[in-house]
Amino acid sequence: MPTESYILPVHLNFRTCDVGMGACSFPSANISLLKSGQENMFVTGQLYSIVLNLDLPESNVNKELGMFIVKLQLYNKNGHSLSSATRSTMLHYRSELLRVLDTFVFSPLLLSGFVEQKQMLMIEFFSNYVDDAYNPAVGIIVEIQNLHVQLYTMVLKMYAKFTGLRYFLYHWPMMSALFGISCNLVMLLFIALLSWYQCLSTKKSNSSEYNSYDDDFESLEERRKRIRKMMDKEKEDKRLSTSKSLPEFGETETLGGETTEKLLPDSDNTSDSFLRHRHIKHHSDQDQDS
């Protein structure tokens, strides 16, 4: 945050006349805008209002002076003028009756020294001055373009005109602090909730992957069982078909020392039947037994 205001006293200088009384040159003052050695008072990009306050006595000279000119000029480190402004001013008019009444009413304060018969004139030279970052102002020259003006003091005031966030931070610091802390807490809570939701979604995705893996494994086992059943069925069908293709032997007959077996009729060819003779050699052991 930039400084809200600067109040600088102005000490006028002038050249005195060799003959007579009064000033022979316009009263002027040179004011430095550098603080802490080389640091500039103006903040880059900040709007400033430059005002000059003059305390003038209600003397006959000032009343008869009328209007006079006050000039203010800003210059850079090379002494070149950056910006200047000229304003005219004068004492406020008050009638003689008003002066008498004012003196009578405030006579106790005037006698005690708490109040003086003077007027304060406020002259605004710049309302929205912005300093150049590449060519900053380092000083101000104030000049009163009148030889006979009489004044007590002169003060230069520079006010920073805050806008936006800076305005709230300066005029309502507590509310701004509470609002900023609340915003930070809300952001942290949002980040925490987002992280928690991300963790939960990750766990759910992992569990769904595991479930899908289990389902795939179960489906693979079922497929294996089904394939095994199909293979066993194919083997059984093949075995049955092989057994059906071979002829079956039925009754046996013995003719002339030869044994014949009568085949059963085939289911596929019931009309054809034949006899297959099998010659069974009788061994000598059987002859001996007979």
CORUR-V824163 format. One line per field, one symbol per residue. phi: phi as a letter, one per 30 degrees, with the letter a starting at -180 (. if undefined). burial: b if it has 16 or more other C-alpha atoms within 10 Angstrom, else e. Layout:
# CORUR-V824163
phi: ???
burial: ???
This chain:
# CORUR-V824163
phi: .dddabbcdccdbacdddbicjccbddbbccdccchjbddddcdicdbccbccbccdddddddddidbcbcbbcbcddiddcabbbbcaadddbdddddddddddcddddddjdbbdbbcccbccbcbdbddddbddcabccbcdadcdcbdbbbcbbcdcdbidddddddbdddddddddddddddddddddddddddddddddddddddddddddddddddddddddddddddddddddddddddcdcdcbcbhicccccddddddbddcbbccccdcdddddddddd
burial: eeeeeeeeebeeeeeeeeeeeebbbbbbbbbbbeeeeeebbbbeeebbbbbbbbbbbbeeebbeeeebebbbbbbeeeeeeeeeebeeeebeeeeeeeeeeeeeeeeeeeeeeeeeeeebbebbbbeebbbeeeebbbbbbbbbbbebbebeebebbbbbbbeeeeeebbeeeeebeeeeeeeeeeeeeeeeeeeeeeeeeeeeeeeeeeeeeeeeeeeeeeeeeeeeeeeeeeeeeeeeeeeeeeeeeeeeeeeeeeebbbbebeeeeeeeeeeebeeeeeeeeeeeee
